[in-house]
Amino acid sequence: MLAYRHEPECKRAFADFYWRILLYIASIITLAALAFGIWELSAVLEDWGAADAGAAASVKPVPALNKTQLQDTLEKFQSRARHFESLRASPPEIADPSR
């Protein structure tokens, strides 16, 4: 068939053979990519599970805030709120950069 591929009678058979080879190669590549993706996904999921188990064992409870830290934090928030209100009441004079 390959030797007579230039003959009109053999072109259809040769084209059909060529088309089937292309389909088989595309199928093999698709299946290989799918298998590789599943393999990589399972490896990632296995590592993720091991990381979660290790992280869960090493997690320590966060200590609660004491009253002094809480009061300092609240004062900082109040200070920011006062600063914001003062800026809103009298905005700073900024030179126009286009002039």
C-alpha positions as CSV (number, residue, x, y, z in Angstrom):
1,M,0.0,0.0,0.0
2,L,2.9,2.4,0.8
3,A,4.7,1.6,-2.4
4,Y,1.5,2.4,-4.5
5,R,0.4,5.4,-2.5
6,H,0.6,7.6,-5.6
7,E,-1.9,5.5,-7.4
8,P,-5.5,6.8,-7.3
9,E,-6.9,3.4,-6.3
10,C,-4.7,3.2,-3.2
11,K,-5.1,6.7,-2.0
12,R,-8.4,6.0,-0.2
13,A,-7.0,2.9,1.6
14,F,-3.8,4.8,2.5
15,A,-5.8,7.8,3.8
16,D,-8.0,5.5,5.8
17,F,-4.9,3.8,7.3
18,Y,-3.2,7.1,8.0
19,W,-6.4,8.5,9.7
20,R,-6.7,5.4,11.9
21,I,-3.0,5.7,12.9
22,L,-3.6,9.3,13.9
23,L,-6.7,8.4,15.9
24,Y,-4.8,5.7,17.8
25,I,-1.9,8.0,18.5
26,A,-4.2,10.7,19.8
27,S,-6.1,8.2,21.9
28,I,-2.9,6.9,23.4
29,I,-1.6,10.4,24.2
30,T,-5.0,11.3,25.8
31,L,-5.0,8.2,27.9
32,A,-1.4,8.7,29.0
33,A,-2.1,12.3,29.9
34,L,-5.2,11.3,31.9
35,A,-3.3,8.5,33.7
36,F,-0.4,10.9,34.5
37,G,-2.8,13.5,35.8
38,I,-4.6,11.0,38.1
39,W,-1.2,9.7,39.3
40,E,0.0,13.2,40.1
41,L,-3.2,14.2,41.8
42,S,-3.2,11.1,44.0
43,A,0.4,11.9,45.0
44,V,-0.5,15.4,45.9
45,L,-3.5,14.3,47.9
46,E,-1.5,11.7,49.8
47,D,1.1,14.4,50.7
48,W,-1.6,16.8,51.6
49,G,-3.1,14.2,54.0
50,A,0.3,13.6,55.6
51,A,0.9,17.3,56.0
52,D,-2.5,17.8,57.6
53,A,-1.8,15.0,60.1
54,G,1.6,16.4,60.9
55,A,0.2,20.0,61.2
56,A,-2.7,18.9,63.4
57,A,-0.3,17.2,65.8
58,S,2.0,20.3,66.1
59,V,-0.8,22.9,66.5
60,K,-0.7,24.5,69.9
61,P,-3.6,26.4,71.4
62,V,-3.4,30.2,71.2
63,P,-3.2,31.8,74.6
64,A,-6.0,34.1,75.5
65,L,-5.3,37.9,75.7
66,N,-4.9,39.3,79.1
67,K,-6.7,42.5,80.1
68,T,-3.6,44.7,79.6
69,Q,-3.1,43.6,76.0
70,L,-6.8,43.9,75.3
71,Q,-6.9,47.4,76.7
72,D,-3.8,48.5,74.7
73,T,-5.4,47.1,71.5
74,L,-8.7,49.0,72.2
75,E,-6.8,52.2,72.9
76,K,-5.0,51.9,69.5
77,F,-8.3,51.4,67.7
78,Q,-9.7,54.5,69.5
79,S,-6.6,56.5,68.6
80,R,-7.0,55.6,65.0
81,A,-10.6,56.5,65.0
82,R,-9.8,59.9,66.5
83,H,-7.1,60.5,64.0
84,F,-9.4,59.6,61.1
85,E,-12.1,61.9,62.4
86,S,-9.6,64.8,62.7
87,L,-8.4,64.2,59.2
88,R,-11.9,64.1,57.9
89,A,-12.8,67.3,59.7
90,S,-9.7,69.2,58.5
91,P,-8.1,67.5,55.5
92,P,-4.4,68.3,55.0
93,E,-3.5,70.8,52.3
94,I,-1.8,69.0,49.4
95,A,-0.4,70.9,46.4
96,D,-2.0,70.1,43.1
97,P,0.6,68.1,41.1
98,S,-0.9,69.2,37.7
99,R,0.1,72.9,38.3
